[in-house]
Amino acid sequence: MEIHAAHLMGLDTARALDEGRQARTEVSMMKTYSIEMAIRAIDHAIQVHGAMGLTNELHLTEAWQQLRRTRIADGSSR
């Protein structure tokens, strides 16, 4: 559900920009929500896989670290 919601937010934001409207608020909300959602999804995947989720074999921790860096670079969402 969250992935679908993030996708729809992206489409709505793209439509607003295509129509030439200012969409600063929409872009900010979409970026924040999408990154937060992705971090929750990766965290859930790590939990589901247990100890295997923390290995290099599945690359889940690498994905989490990349998302975390993106979240920090984009500024605080709190």
PDB file of N, CA, C and O in Angstrom:
ATOM      1  N   MET A   1       0.820  -1.191   0.000  1.00  0.00           N
ATOM      2  CA  MET A   1       0.000   0.000   0.000  1.00  0.00           C
ATOM      3  C   MET A   1       0.861   1.250   0.000  1.00  0.00           C
ATOM      4  O   MET A   1       0.573   2.220  -0.701  1.00  0.00           O
ATOM      5  N   GLU A   2       1.917   1.214   0.793  1.00  0.00           N
ATOM      6  CA  GLU A   2       2.766   2.402   0.874  1.00  0.00           C
ATOM      7  C   GLU A   2       3.525   2.644  -0.429  1.00  0.00           C
ATOM      8  O   GLU A   2       3.715   3.789  -0.841  1.00  0.00           O
ATOM      9  N   ILE A   3       3.956   1.561  -1.073  1.00  0.00           N
ATOM     10  CA  ILE A   3       4.654   1.712  -2.352  1.00  0.00           C
ATOM     11  C   ILE A   3       3.702   2.309  -3.382  1.00  0.00           C
ATOM     12  O   ILE A   3       4.089   3.187  -4.154  1.00  0.00           O
ATOM     13  N   HIS A   4       2.475   1.840  -3.394  1.00  0.00           N
ATOM     14  CA  HIS A   4       1.472   2.361  -4.323  1.00  0.00           C
ATOM     15  C   HIS A   4       1.190   3.840  -4.021  1.00  0.00           C
ATOM     16  O   HIS A   4       1.080   4.654  -4.937  1.00  0.00           O
ATOM     17  N   ALA A   5       1.078   4.172  -2.759  1.00  0.00           N
ATOM     18  CA  ALA A   5       0.836   5.570  -2.383  1.00  0.00           C
ATOM     19  C   ALA A   5       1.991   6.462  -2.830  1.00  0.00           C
ATOM     20  O   ALA A   5       1.765   7.560  -3.338  1.00  0.00           O
ATOM     21  N   ALA A   6       3.233   5.996  -2.644  1.00  0.00           N
ATOM     22  CA  ALA A   6       4.397   6.779  -3.079  1.00  0.00           C
ATOM     23  C   ALA A   6       4.393   6.944  -4.596  1.00  0.00           C
ATOM     24  O   ALA A   6       4.716   8.015  -5.110  1.00  0.00           O
ATOM     25  N   HIS A   7       4.027   5.884  -5.304  1.00  0.00           N
ATOM     26  CA  HIS A   7       3.951   5.941  -6.766  1.00  0.00           C
ATOM     27  C   HIS A   7       2.915   6.976  -7.214  1.00  0.00           C
ATOM     28  O   HIS A   7       3.178   7.779  -8.110  1.00  0.00           O
ATOM     29  N   LEU A   8       1.742   6.949  -6.587  1.00  0.00           N
ATOM     30  CA  LEU A   8       0.693   7.911  -6.940  1.00  0.00           C
ATOM     31  C   LEU A   8       1.100   9.341  -6.614  1.00  0.00           C
ATOM     32  O   LEU A   8       0.774  10.267  -7.356  1.00  0.00           O
ATOM     33  N   MET A   9       1.813   9.524  -5.507  1.00  0.00           N
ATOM     34  CA  MET A   9       2.305  10.858  -5.172  1.00  0.00           C
ATOM     35  C   MET A   9       3.268  11.345  -6.247  1.00  0.00           C
ATOM     36  O   MET A   9       3.242  12.515  -6.629  1.00  0.00           O
ATOM     37  N   GLY A  10       4.115  10.446  -6.732  1.00  0.00           N
ATOM     38  CA  GLY A  10       5.053  10.798  -7.789  1.00  0.00           C
ATOM     39  C   GLY A  10       4.337  11.187  -9.071  1.00  0.00           C
ATOM     40  O   GLY A  10       4.699  12.171  -9.717  1.00  0.00           O
ATOM     41  N   LEU A  11       3.320  10.416  -9.439  1.00  0.00           N
ATOM     42  CA  LEU A  11       2.549  10.724 -10.644  1.00  0.00           C
ATOM     43  C   LEU A  11       1.820  12.059 -10.516  1.00  0.00           C
ATOM     44  O   LEU A  11       1.787  12.847 -11.462  1.00  0.00           O
ATOM     45  N   ASP A  12       1.237  12.309  -9.351  1.00  0.00           N
ATOM     46  CA  ASP A  12       0.523  13.561  -9.118  1.00  0.00           C
ATOM     47  C   ASP A  12       1.480  14.752  -9.201  1.00  0.00           C
ATOM     48  O   ASP A  12       1.150  15.786  -9.781  1.00  0.00           O
ATOM     49  N   THR A  13       2.656  14.595  -8.620  1.00  0.00           N
ATOM     50  CA  THR A  13       3.655  15.661  -8.664  1.00  0.00           C
ATOM     51  C   THR A  13       4.125  15.899 -10.086  1.00  0.00           C
ATOM     52  O   THR A  13       4.263  17.048 -10.507  1.00  0.00           O
ATOM     53  N   ALA A  14       4.372  14.832 -10.831  1.00  0.00           N
ATOM     54  CA  ALA A  14       4.805  14.961 -12.226  1.00  0.00           C
ATOM     55  C   ALA A  14       3.737  15.659 -13.060  1.00  0.00           C
ATOM     56  O   ALA A  14       4.057  16.490 -13.910  1.00  0.00           O
ATOM     57  N   ARG A  15       2.477  15.327 -12.819  1.00  0.00           N
ATOM     58  CA  ARG A  15       1.387  15.978 -13.559  1.00  0.00           C
ATOM     59  C   ARG A  15       1.367  17.470 -13.278  1.00  0.00           C
ATOM     60  O   ARG A  15       1.226  18.280 -14.195  1.00  0.00           O
ATOM     61  N   ALA A  16       1.508  17.832 -12.012  1.00  0.00           N
ATOM     62  CA  ALA A  16       1.501  19.255 -11.656  1.00  0.00           C
ATOM     63  C   ALA A  16       2.645  19.990 -12.350  1.00  0.00           C
ATOM     64  O   ALA A  16       2.454  21.095 -12.859  1.00  0.00           O
ATOM     65  N   LEU A  17       3.815  19.392 -12.372  1.00  0.00           N
ATOM     66  CA  LEU A  17       4.960  20.027 -13.027  1.00  0.00           C
ATOM     67  C   LEU A  17       4.767  20.096 -14.538  1.00  0.00           C
ATOM     68  O   LEU A  17       5.117  21.096 -15.164  1.00  0.00           O
ATOM     69  N   ASP A  18       4.210  19.036 -15.124  1.00  0.00           N
ATOM     70  CA  ASP A  18       3.942  19.040 -16.563  1.00  0.00           C
ATOM     71  C   ASP A  18       2.954  20.132 -16.956  1.00  0.00           C
ATOM     72  O   ASP A  18       3.034  20.688 -18.051  1.00  0.00           O
ATOM     73  N   GLU A  19       2.032  20.431 -16.063  1.00  0.00           N
ATOM     74  CA  GLU A  19       1.038  21.480 -16.321  1.00  0.00           C
ATOM     75  C   GLU A  19       1.597  22.869 -16.063  1.00  0.00           C
ATOM     76  O   GLU A  19       0.903  23.866 -16.262  1.00  0.00           O
ATOM     77  N   GLY A  20       2.848  22.940 -15.619  1.00  0.00           N
ATOM     78  CA  GLY A  20       3.485  24.232 -15.391  1.00  0.00           C
ATOM     79  C   GLY A  20       3.166  24.856 -14.048  1.00  0.00           C
ATOM     80  O   GLY A  20       3.482  26.023 -13.818  1.00  0.00           O
ATOM     81  N   ARG A  21       2.542  24.096 -13.154  1.00  0.00           N
ATOM     82  CA  ARG A  21       2.200  24.636 -11.835  1.00  0.00           C
ATOM     83  C   ARG A  21       3.405  24.541 -10.904  1.00  0.00           C
ATOM     84  O   ARG A  21       4.265  23.675 -11.064  1.00  0.00           O
ATOM     85  N   GLN A  22       3.451  25.448  -9.928  1.00  0.00           N
ATOM     86  CA  GLN A  22       4.444  25.353  -8.863  1.00  0.00           C
ATOM     87  C   GLN A  22       4.091  24.139  -8.009  1.00  0.00           C
ATOM     88  O   GLN A  22       2.937  23.977  -7.611  1.00  0.00           O
ATOM     89  N   ALA A  23       5.058  23.298  -7.728  1.00  0.00           N
ATOM     90  CA  ALA A  23       4.762  22.077  -6.977  1.00  0.00           C
ATOM     91  C   ALA A  23       5.808  21.825  -5.894  1.00  0.00           C
ATOM     92  O   ALA A  23       6.159  20.680  -5.611  1.00  0.00           O
ATOM     93  N   ARG A  24       6.297  22.900  -5.298  1.00  0.00           N
ATOM     94  CA  ARG A  24       7.316  22.740  -4.253  1.00  0.00           C
ATOM     95  C   ARG A  24       6.824  21.880  -3.100  1.00  0.00           C
ATOM     96  O   ARG A  24       7.541  21.005  -2.617  1.00  0.00           O
ATOM     97  N   THR A  25       5.612  22.130  -2.668  1.00  0.00           N
ATOM     98  CA  THR A  25       5.050  21.368  -1.555  1.00  0.00           C
ATOM     99  C   THR A  25       4.908  19.904  -1.933  1.00  0.00           C
ATOM    100  O   THR A  25       5.269  19.019  -1.156  1.00  0.00           O
ATOM    101  N   GLU A  26       4.383  19.648  -3.124  1.00  0.00           N
ATOM    102  CA  GLU A  26       4.188  18.274  -3.581  1.00  0.00           C
ATOM    103  C   GLU A  26       5.517  17.537  -3.720  1.00  0.00           C
ATOM    104  O   GLU A  26       5.632  16.374  -3.334  1.00  0.00           O
ATOM    105  N   VAL A  27       6.528  18.224  -4.278  1.00  0.00           N
ATOM    106  CA  VAL A  27       7.846  17.607  -4.439  1.00  0.00           C
ATOM    107  C   VAL A  27       8.436  17.274  -3.067  1.00  0.00           C
ATOM    108  O   VAL A  27       8.974  16.184  -2.872  1.00  0.00           O
ATOM    109  N   SER A  28       8.338  18.191  -2.135  1.00  0.00           N
ATOM    110  CA  SER A  28       8.875  17.959  -0.789  1.00  0.00           C
ATOM    111  C   SER A  28       8.181  16.793  -0.098  1.00  0.00           C
ATOM    112  O   SER A  28       8.830  15.931   0.494  1.00  0.00           O
ATOM    113  N   MET A  29       6.850  16.779  -0.183  1.00  0.00           N
ATOM    114  CA  MET A  29       6.103  15.683   0.450  1.00  0.00           C
ATOM    115  C   MET A  29       6.429  14.349  -0.204  1.00  0.00           C
ATOM    116  O   MET A  29       6.595  13.340   0.481  1.00  0.00           O
ATOM    117  N   MET A  30       6.519  14.344  -1.527  1.00  0.00           N
ATOM    118  CA  MET A  30       6.794  13.106  -2.251  1.00  0.00           C
ATOM    119  C   MET A  30       8.179  12.565  -1.897  1.00  0.00           C
ATOM    120  O   MET A  30       8.330  11.372  -1.631  1.00  0.00           O
ATOM    121  N   LYS A  31       9.178  13.427  -1.893  1.00  0.00           N
ATOM    122  CA  LYS A  31      10.534  12.986  -1.570  1.00  0.00           C
ATOM    123  C   LYS A  31      10.601  12.429  -0.151  1.00  0.00           C
ATOM    124  O   LYS A  31      11.157  11.356   0.078  1.00  0.00           O
ATOM    125  N   THR A  32      10.036  13.160   0.786  1.00  0.00           N
ATOM    126  CA  THR A  32      10.076  12.718   2.179  1.00  0.00           C
ATOM    127  C   THR A  32       9.339  11.412   2.360  1.00  0.00           C
ATOM    128  O   THR A  32       9.870  10.481   2.965  1.00  0.00           O
ATOM    129  N   TYR A  33       8.121  11.327   1.847  1.00  0.00           N
ATOM    130  CA  TYR A  33       7.319  10.116   2.018  1.00  0.00           C
ATOM    131  C   TYR A  33       7.970   8.918   1.343  1.00  0.00           C
ATOM    132  O   TYR A  33       8.004   7.827   1.912  1.00  0.00           O
ATOM    133  N   SER A  34       8.487   9.113   0.134  1.00  0.00           N
ATOM    134  CA  SER A  34       9.062   7.999  -0.614  1.00  0.00           C
ATOM    135  C   SER A  34      10.295   7.432   0.078  1.00  0.00           C
ATOM    136  O   SER A  34      10.455   6.214   0.158  1.00  0.00           O
ATOM    137  N   ILE A  35      11.157   8.292   0.574  1.00  0.00           N
ATOM    138  CA  ILE A  35      12.356   7.810   1.257  1.00  0.00           C
ATOM    139  C   ILE A  35      11.991   7.133   2.572  1.00  0.00           C
ATOM    140  O   ILE A  35      12.528   6.073   2.894  1.00  0.00           O
ATOM    141  N   GLU A  36      11.080   7.737   3.335  1.00  0.00           N
ATOM    142  CA  GLU A  36      10.648   7.116   4.592  1.00  0.00           C
ATOM    143  C   GLU A  36      10.005   5.757   4.341  1.00  0.00           C
ATOM    144  O   GLU A  36      10.250   4.807   5.084  1.00  0.00           O
ATOM    145  N   MET A  37       9.185   5.663   3.301  1.00  0.00           N
ATOM    146  CA  MET A  37       8.516   4.406   2.951  1.00  0.00           C
ATOM    147  C   MET A  37       9.541   3.361   2.538  1.00  0.00           C
ATOM    148  O   MET A  37       9.445   2.204   2.948  1.00  0.00           O
ATOM    149  N   ALA A  38      10.518   3.753   1.733  1.00  0.00           N
ATOM    150  CA  ALA A  38      11.536   2.810   1.274  1.00  0.00           C
ATOM    151  C   ALA A  38      12.363   2.280   2.442  1.00  0.00           C
ATOM    152  O   ALA A  38      12.702   1.097   2.475  1.00  0.00           O
ATOM    153  N   ILE A  39      12.688   3.147   3.399  1.00  0.00           N
ATOM    154  CA  ILE A  39      13.434   2.700   4.578  1.00  0.00           C
ATOM    155  C   ILE A  39      12.604   1.690   5.369  1.00  0.00           C
ATOM    156  O   ILE A  39      13.136   0.682   5.833  1.00  0.00           O
ATOM    157  N   ARG A  40      11.302   1.951   5.527  1.00  0.00           N
ATOM    158  CA  ARG A  40      10.445   0.986   6.230  1.00  0.00           C
ATOM    159  C   ARG A  40      10.363  -0.336   5.477  1.00  0.00           C
ATOM    160  O   ARG A  40      10.370  -1.400   6.096  1.00  0.00           O
ATOM    161  N   ALA A  41      10.286  -0.281   4.156  1.00  0.00           N
ATOM    162  CA  ALA A  41      10.206  -1.508   3.357  1.00  0.00           C
ATOM    163  C   ALA A  41      11.484  -2.331   3.473  1.00  0.00           C
ATOM    164  O   ALA A  41      11.423  -3.549   3.646  1.00  0.00           O
ATOM    165  N   ILE A  42      12.642  -1.678   3.381  1.00  0.00           N
ATOM    166  CA  ILE A  42      13.916  -2.389   3.518  1.00  0.00           C
ATOM    167  C   ILE A  42      14.059  -2.952   4.922  1.00  0.00           C
ATOM    168  O   ILE A  42      14.499  -4.089   5.092  1.00  0.00           O
ATOM    169  N   ASP A  43      13.691  -2.166   5.935  1.00  0.00           N
ATOM    170  CA  ASP A  43      13.761  -2.648   7.316  1.00  0.00           C
ATOM    171  C   ASP A  43      12.885  -3.884   7.502  1.00  0.00           C
ATOM    172  O   ASP A  43      13.286  -4.844   8.159  1.00  0.00           O
ATOM    173  N   HIS A  44      11.697  -3.854   6.925  1.00  0.00           N
ATOM    174  CA  HIS A  44      10.784  -4.998   7.012  1.00  0.00           C
ATOM    175  C   HIS A  44      11.399  -6.221   6.321  1.00  0.00           C
ATOM    176  O   HIS A  44      11.319  -7.333   6.843  1.00  0.00           O
ATOM    177  N   ALA A  45      12.007  -6.018   5.160  1.00  0.00           N
ATOM    178  CA  ALA A  45      12.644  -7.126   4.444  1.00  0.00           C
ATOM    179  C   ALA A  45      13.784  -7.726   5.262  1.00  0.00           C
ATOM    180  O   ALA A  45      13.952  -8.945   5.298  1.00  0.00           O
ATOM    181  N   ILE A  46      14.565  -6.873   5.918  1.00  0.00           N
ATOM    182  CA  ILE A  46      15.653  -7.365   6.774  1.00  0.00           C
ATOM    183  C   ILE A  46      15.072  -8.195   7.914  1.00  0.00           C
ATOM    184  O   ILE A  46      15.591  -9.267   8.228  1.00  0.00           O
ATOM    185  N   GLN A  47      14.001  -7.708   8.535  1.00  0.00           N
ATOM    186  CA  GLN A  47      13.363  -8.444   9.633  1.00  0.00           C
ATOM    187  C   GLN A  47      12.830  -9.791   9.164  1.00  0.00           C
ATOM    188  O   GLN A  47      12.992 -10.795   9.857  1.00  0.00           O
ATOM    189  N   VAL A  48      12.200  -9.821   8.003  1.00  0.00           N
ATOM    190  CA  VAL A  48      11.628 -11.061   7.472  1.00  0.00           C
ATOM    191  C   VAL A  48      12.718 -12.101   7.231  1.00  0.00           C
ATOM    192  O   VAL A  48      12.502 -13.290   7.467  1.00  0.00           O
ATOM    193  N   HIS A  49      13.881 -11.665   6.763  1.00  0.00           N
ATOM    194  CA  HIS A  49      14.957 -12.601   6.461  1.00  0.00           C
ATOM    195  C   HIS A  49      15.810 -12.938   7.677  1.00  0.00           C
ATOM    196  O   HIS A  49      16.716 -13.766   7.582  1.00  0.00           O
ATOM    197  N   GLY A  50      15.540 -12.319   8.801  1.00  0.00           N
ATOM    198  CA  GLY A  50      16.279 -12.631  10.022  1.00  0.00           C
ATOM    199  C   GLY A  50      17.757 -12.337   9.865  1.00  0.00           C
ATOM    200  O   GLY A  50      18.138 -11.330   9.269  1.00  0.00           O
ATOM    201  N   ALA A  51      18.589 -13.218  10.402  1.00  0.00           N
ATOM    202  CA  ALA A  51      20.042 -13.008  10.349  1.00  0.00           C
ATOM    203  C   ALA A  51      20.539 -12.950   8.909  1.00  0.00           C
ATOM    204  O   ALA A  51      21.512 -12.256   8.613  1.00  0.00           O
ATOM    205  N   MET A  52      19.877 -13.674   8.018  1.00  0.00           N
ATOM    206  CA  MET A  52      20.266 -13.668   6.606  1.00  0.00           C
ATOM    207  C   MET A  52      20.099 -12.269   6.003  1.00  0.00           C
ATOM    208  O   MET A  52      20.820 -11.907   5.074  1.00  0.00           O
ATOM    209  N   GLY A  53      19.161 -11.490   6.523  1.00  0.00           N
ATOM    210  CA  GLY A  53      18.933 -10.138   6.033  1.00  0.00           C
ATOM    211  C   GLY A  53      20.086  -9.196   6.316  1.00  0.00           C
ATOM    212  O   GLY A  53      20.198  -8.142   5.689  1.00  0.00           O
ATOM    213  N   LEU A  54      20.942  -9.566   7.255  1.00  0.00           N
ATOM    214  CA  LEU A  54      22.088  -8.725   7.605  1.00  0.00           C
ATOM    215  C   LEU A  54      23.355  -9.121   6.859  1.00  0.00           C
ATOM    216  O   LEU A  54      24.396  -8.487   7.036  1.00  0.00           O
ATOM    217  N   THR A  55      23.287 -10.149   6.036  1.00  0.00           N
ATOM    218  CA  THR A  55      24.464 -10.595   5.294  1.00  0.00           C
ATOM    219  C   THR A  55      24.641  -9.771   4.026  1.00  0.00           C
ATOM    220  O   THR A  55      23.723  -9.080   3.585  1.00  0.00           O
ATOM    221  N   ASN A  56      25.823  -9.855   3.452  1.00  0.00           N
ATOM    222  CA  ASN A  56      26.091  -9.163   2.185  1.00  0.00           C
ATOM    223  C   ASN A  56      25.422  -9.865   1.014  1.00  0.00           C
ATOM    224  O   ASN A  56      25.294  -9.293  -0.069  1.00  0.00           O
ATOM    225  N   GLU A  57      24.999 -11.092   1.229  1.00  0.00           N
ATOM    226  CA  GLU A  57      24.428 -11.899   0.158  1.00  0.00           C
ATOM    227  C   GLU A  57      23.142 -11.289  -0.419  1.00  0.00           C
ATOM    228  O   GLU A  57      22.921 -11.345  -1.628  1.00  0.00           O
ATOM    229  N   LEU A  58      22.315 -10.721   0.421  1.00  0.00           N
ATOM    230  CA  LEU A  58      21.038 -10.169  -0.029  1.00  0.00           C
ATOM    231  C   LEU A  58      21.108  -8.680  -0.367  1.00  0.00           C
ATOM    232  O   LEU A  58      20.188  -8.147  -0.988  1.00  0.00           O
ATOM    233  N   HIS A  59      22.170  -8.012   0.025  1.00  0.00           N
ATOM    234  CA  HIS A  59      22.390  -6.582  -0.249  1.00  0.00           C
ATOM    235  C   HIS A  59      21.332  -5.675   0.377  1.00  0.00           C
ATOM    236  O   HIS A  59      21.174  -4.528  -0.043  1.00  0.00           O
ATOM    237  N   LEU A  60      20.615  -6.173   1.364  1.00  0.00           N
ATOM    238  CA  LEU A  60      19.586  -5.347   2.006  1.00  0.00           C
ATOM    239  C   LEU A  60      20.206  -4.260   2.874  1.00  0.00           C
ATOM    240  O   LEU A  60      19.721  -3.129   2.897  1.00  0.00           O
ATOM    241  N   THR A  61      21.281  -4.600   3.589  1.00  0.00           N
ATOM    242  CA  THR A  61      21.913  -3.576   4.438  1.00  0.00           C
ATOM    243  C   THR A  61      22.545  -2.489   3.574  1.00  0.00           C
ATOM    244  O   THR A  61      22.561  -1.318   3.954  1.00  0.00           O
ATOM    245  N   GLU A  62      23.063  -2.879   2.417  1.00  0.00           N
ATOM    246  CA  GLU A  62      23.620  -1.893   1.493  1.00  0.00           C
ATOM    247  C   GLU A  62      22.526  -0.950   0.993  1.00  0.00           C
ATOM    248  O   GLU A  62      22.734   0.261   0.913  1.00  0.00           O
ATOM    249  N   ALA A  63      21.373  -1.501   0.661  1.00  0.00           N
ATOM    250  CA  ALA A  63      20.241  -0.677   0.215  1.00  0.00           C
ATOM    251  C   ALA A  63      19.795   0.256   1.334  1.00  0.00           C
ATOM    252  O   ALA A  63      19.501   1.426   1.086  1.00  0.00           O
ATOM    253  N   TRP A  64      19.743  -0.253   2.569  1.00  0.00           N
ATOM    254  CA  TRP A  64      19.346   0.575   3.711  1.00  0.00           C
ATOM    255  C   TRP A  64      20.327   1.724   3.905  1.00  0.00           C
ATOM    256  O   TRP A  64      19.923   2.861   4.149  1.00  0.00           O
ATOM    257  N   GLN A  65      21.628   1.418   3.794  1.00  0.00           N
ATOM    258  CA  GLN A  65      22.649   2.451   3.974  1.00  0.00           C
ATOM    259  C   GLN A  65      22.538   3.531   2.892  1.00  0.00           C
ATOM    260  O   GLN A  65      22.683   4.717   3.186  1.00  0.00           O
ATOM    261  N   GLN A  66      22.285   3.129   1.653  1.00  0.00           N
ATOM    262  CA  GLN A  66      22.131   4.111   0.579  1.00  0.00           C
ATOM    263  C   GLN A  66      20.919   5.001   0.815  1.00  0.00           C
ATOM    264  O   GLN A  66      20.983   6.212   0.606  1.00  0.00           O
ATOM    265  N   LEU A  67      19.826   4.409   1.247  1.00  0.00           N
ATOM    266  CA  LEU A  67      18.634   5.202   1.545  1.00  0.00           C
ATOM    267  C   LEU A  67      18.884   6.138   2.713  1.00  0.00           C
ATOM    268  O   LEU A  67      18.434   7.284   2.704  1.00  0.00           O
ATOM    269  N   ARG A  68      19.588   5.661   3.703  1.00  0.00           N
ATOM    270  CA  ARG A  68      19.886   6.487   4.873  1.00  0.00           C
ATOM    271  C   ARG A  68      20.732   7.692   4.476  1.00  0.00           C
ATOM    272  O   ARG A  68      20.505   8.807   4.944  1.00  0.00           O
ATOM    273  N   ARG A  69      21.710   7.450   3.607  1.00  0.00           N
ATOM    274  CA  ARG A  69      22.543   8.566   3.130  1.00  0.00           C
ATOM    275  C   ARG A  69      21.696   9.572   2.358  1.00  0.00           C
ATOM    276  O   ARG A  69      21.879  10.781   2.501  1.00  0.00           O
ATOM    277  N   THR A  70      20.776   9.079   1.544  1.00  0.00           N
ATOM    278  CA  THR A  70      19.898   9.967   0.785  1.00  0.00           C
ATOM    279  C   THR A  70      19.021  10.775   1.723  1.00  0.00           C
ATOM    280  O   THR A  70      18.819  11.971   1.518  1.00  0.00           O
ATOM    281  N   ARG A  71      18.504  10.124   2.749  1.00  0.00           N
ATOM    282  CA  ARG A  71      17.645  10.803   3.717  1.00  0.00           C
ATOM    283  C   ARG A  71      18.411  11.930   4.426  1.00  0.00           C
ATOM    284  O   ARG A  71      17.875  13.017   4.638  1.00  0.00           O
ATOM    285  N   ILE A  72      19.651  11.658   4.781  1.00  0.00           N
ATOM    286  CA  ILE A  72      20.465  12.655   5.477  1.00  0.00           C
ATOM    287  C   ILE A  72      20.790  13.808   4.525  1.00  0.00           C
ATOM    288  O   ILE A  72      20.708  14.973   4.915  1.00  0.00           O
ATOM    289  N   ALA A  73      21.160  13.489   3.274  1.00  0.00           N
ATOM    290  CA  ALA A  73      21.541  14.525   2.308  1.00  0.00           C
ATOM    291  C   ALA A  73      20.372  15.430   1.952  1.00  0.00           C
ATOM    292  O   ALA A  73      20.569  16.615   1.682  1.00  0.00           O
ATOM    293  N   ASP A  74      19.148  14.885   1.946  1.00  0.00           N
ATOM    294  CA  ASP A  74      17.984  15.681   1.605  1.00  0.00           C
ATOM    295  C   ASP A  74      17.509  16.575   2.740  1.00  0.00           C
ATOM    296  O   ASP A  74      16.638  17.420   2.537  1.00  0.00           O
ATOM    297  N   GLY A  75      18.057  16.403   3.903  1.00  0.00           N
ATOM    298  CA  GLY A  75      17.657  17.212   5.042  1.00  0.00           C
ATOM    299  C   GLY A  75      16.720  16.448   5.962  1.00  0.00           C
ATOM    300  O   GLY A  75      16.179  15.404   5.597  1.00  0.00           O
ATOM    301  N   SER A  76      16.544  16.971   7.123  1.00  0.00           N
ATOM    302  CA  SER A  76      15.739  16.302   8.136  1.00  0.00           C
ATOM    303  C   SER A  76      14.266  16.254   7.740  1.00  0.00           C
ATOM    304  O   SER A  76      13.713  17.211   7.199  1.00  0.00           O
ATOM    305  N   SER A  77      13.654  15.115   8.024  1.00  0.00           N
ATOM    306  CA  SER A  77      12.226  15.001   7.806  1.00  0.00           C
ATOM    307  C   SER A  77      11.458  15.141   9.123  1.00  0.00           C
ATOM    308  O   SER A  77      10.237  14.987   9.162  1.00  0.00           O
ATOM    309  N   ARG A  78      12.170  15.424  10.163  1.00  0.00           N
ATOM    310  CA  ARG A  78      11.558  15.564  11.485  1.00  0.00           C
ATOM    311  C   ARG A  78      11.425  16.996  11.885  1.00  0.00           C
ATOM    312  O   ARG A  78      10.929  17.289  12.972  1.00  0.00           O
TER     313      ARG A  78
END
